[in-house]
Amino acid sequence: MEQYEPDRLSPARAAAVRRSLRSGRAALTRRSLLRASTGGALAVGGLGLLSGCGIPAAGKTEGGVSAEDHSKAEKQVRFSNWTEYMDVDGSGRRHPTLEAFTERTGVKVTYTEDINDNSEFFGKIQPQLAAGQETGRDIIVLTDWLAARLIRLGWVQKLDPANLPHAFANLSPQFRSPDWDPGRAYSYPWQGISTVIAYNKKALDGIEVRTVSDLLDNPRLKGRVGFLTEMRDTMGMTLLDMGKDPARFADDDYDAAIARLQKGVDRGQIRRFTGNDYTSDLSKGDFAACLAWAGDVVQLKADNPDIDFVIPDSGYVTSSDNMLIPNKARHKTNAERLIDYYYEPGPAAELAAYINFVCPVDGVKDDLAKLDEDAANNPLIIPDKAMQAKSHSFRSLSAKEETAYEEKFAKLTGA
Amino acid sequence: MSTLTEAPPPLTPTAPDKRPPRTRGRWTPYWLLLPGVLWLVVFFVAPMVYQASTSVQTGSLEEGYKVTWHFVTYWDAVSEYWPQFLRSVAYAASATVLCLLLGYPLAYLIAFRAGRWRNLIMILVIAPFFTSFLIRTLAWKTILADGGPVVGALNTLHVLDVTGWLGWTSGDRVLATPLAVVCGLTYNFLPFMILPLYTSLERIDGRLHEAAGDLYAKPSTVFRKVTFPLSMPGVVSGTLLTFIPATGDYVNASLLGSADTGMIGNVIQSQFLRVLDYPTAAALSFLLMAAILAMVTFYIRRSGTEDLV
C-alpha cells in the first residue's frame, strides 16, 4: 500500500480523499471504528463470558444439609403445597385442620399454594438448592419421581423418626417402602394418587371399555380417547396392559409400550395427551374415555352422573405426593411435627373427607365414616384389600434412564 | 491502515472553533438511555449470554454442565425437530394471513366508517385482553366442542369434508386438529394486527380519497393506489407483531392441538422442563430466534418499508 502523503495532493484531491473518509460507503469515521472495535471486544469478551457460565454440579451430600434449627425460637413452619389440596371452611379462606394444629402446638403455619406443576416447581427451587441456599420453605409436597430426584441429588433432609410416632405407626402398607426411599427416611406421603380409566357413559353410547387395549384398539373410539402427559401414569398403565410390571421392566418393554402408543397416535386413535385439563374434555364428551386421576373422578362424578371409572384387571398405577423437608429449612422440628399431625386419624379423616384422594393413613375409616359415609366406603379414597392388591407403582429411574425415557415420551406426545 | 486514520492537515485556515454554549447537555441523551439500556442488559443481554453458553454445554444435572463448545447440539436439534420448526412457521403464517384478512376490514371500518361507534368497537377489540390468555384459549374448547353447534353446522355444510381432505381436520371434529390451533392463534393475536392497522389507516388524510375520486378513480382503484400503500407501515408492523409471537407460541398447540400438531415452543418447553436437556432447549431457542430474524429481515427488505417500521 502506498504511503499516504497529504501535502503532495492538490487541494481538490485532498478534499476528495477527506470526503471519502468521512462519508460514502466505506466511510471510516470515528463511529464506525468504535463500532468495529466494540464488536470485536464483545466477541472476545462474549466467548470468555460464555465459557464462564455453566451450571455447577448438584452438591451431593448424603442425608441432606441442615441449617440451624430455629423451631424453638420461631414458632412457625412454612408449608408449600399444590392448589386445592387442603381442607377449606365455608368462608374459603381458612383451613380448619391447620388451625387446629396451631391451636394445639402454638406453631403458626404459613400455608402457600404455590405448586402447580412438578417440573415447573423444580425449575423454581433448583437454583437455590443447587447453590446450597435456603428455599424459604420448610415443607414441600412433590410427586414420587421428583421426590426421588431430590433425594438422589441430596437436596432434602433426613427425617427424625423420634418426631414422627404417628406417621411411623399409621402409614398404610401400600406406601411403606418405595424403592426410591426405602423405609421412608426422607419423605411421607401427603396423598396417594391412583390412575384409572374414566369414561363418559353418554359419549360411550354402549361401547364397553375395560382395559387400556380397549382405548387403543376399539375403532369406534377413534379420536375420542385421551392419555396423560404424566409419563409414569400413561406408560405404567400401558405396561400393565401389556403384562409387564411397572415396578420392574426393561428398556425393551418400555420401547414396546412406546411403539404401541405411537401406533395409536399415528392412526388417530388417541386424540390428545393432557394434563389436568382432561376433566373438561371428559365431562363435555369430547373424550369418550381416558386415563384419569381417581381424585378428580370422585369430584367429576359428583357433578356429572355420566362420568364413571373402571379399574382394569391388569391393575392400575398408584403414585403419591410426598412431604419433604428441603435442605437448609429453618424449622425442621416444627415441620416434622406437622407431618406427624396429619398421620393422626382425626385430622387425616377430615382432610380425606374434603379432598377425595387416596388416604395414605391406616385406621381412618371409622373417623371418616362419621364425617362422610360415602367417602369412607369409596375404594378410591380408602382402598379395600382387592383394590390394594391391584395397585402398582412405577419403579424409580436413574438419571440416565429418566432423561432417555422422558425424551422418548416427549416425542410420542408431539413435543 | 494507521496512516489512513490520521486526518489530513487543514488545507485552508479554518474558522476559529465555535464552542457549543453549554457542554453539560452532552451527556443528557446517555442519561436518558440509561434505564432502557440497563433493562436490556439485565433482562435481554444477560439471559441471552447465559442461553448461548448453555447451548454449547454438555453434562447432566448430577455432574453439572460445563462449556465444551459442543456445537453438534445445534445440528442434532435441527435434524431432530425440523418438522416442528416447519409446522410453527406454517401455522404462524396462516394465522397471520387470517388475522390480516379479518383485521384489515375491521380496522378500515373503525378508522373511516365507525363514526360515533369508533370507541365502542375499539373497546370490543381490546376487551378480550382483560381476561387471561389461558382462559381465552380454553373458551375455544367449549366453542369447538365435538357435539357443539359450531361443529354441527360445519358438518351439515360439509365444510369439514373439505378441510379433512386438505388435511386441516380429521374426522368429524375441529378440536385437536391443525385447524383448531390456527384458529386459536388467529383469535389470540388478532388485536395485535388490528391496532397498528388502525393507527396507520386513521392517519390517512381523507382529502386524498376525495382527490383520487376527483381524478375519476374507482373506489377499488382508490383503495389499491392510495389507501393500501399508505397503510403499509401498519400492515408490516401488524404482521410482525402477529407472526413473531405466534411462531413461538405453545399454549394453543398444547390445548387445542393433538400429538401431531406440536410446535417448536412445545418442544422447547418439554426439553427445558420435562426432559431436562437444557443444551438442546437453549439451542432450539437460538435457532428459533435466528430463523425469525432471518424471515423478518427478508420480509422487511421485500416490502421496502425499512424506514416506515
Interface residues (C-beta under 8 A of the other chain):
Chain A: Q3 Y4 P6 D7 P11 A14 A15 V17 R18 L21 L28 L33 G46 L49 L50 S51 G52 C53 G54 I55 P56 A57 A58 K60 D117 S119 E120 F122 G123 R152 L153 K222 G223 R224 M231 V265 G268 I270 R271 R272 F273 D277 S280 D281 K284 G285 D286 A399 K400 E402 T403 E406 E407 A410 L412 T413 G414 A415
Chain B: T3 L4 T5 A7 P8 P9 L11 T12 V49 Y50 A52 S53 T54 V56 Q57 G59 S60 L61 E62 E63 G64 Y65 K66 V67 Q84 L138 K141 T142 A145 D146 G147 S170 G171 R173 L175 A176 Y250 S254 L255 G257 S258 A259 D260 T261 G262 N266 V267 Q269 S270 Q271 F272 L273 R274 V275 L276 D277 Y278
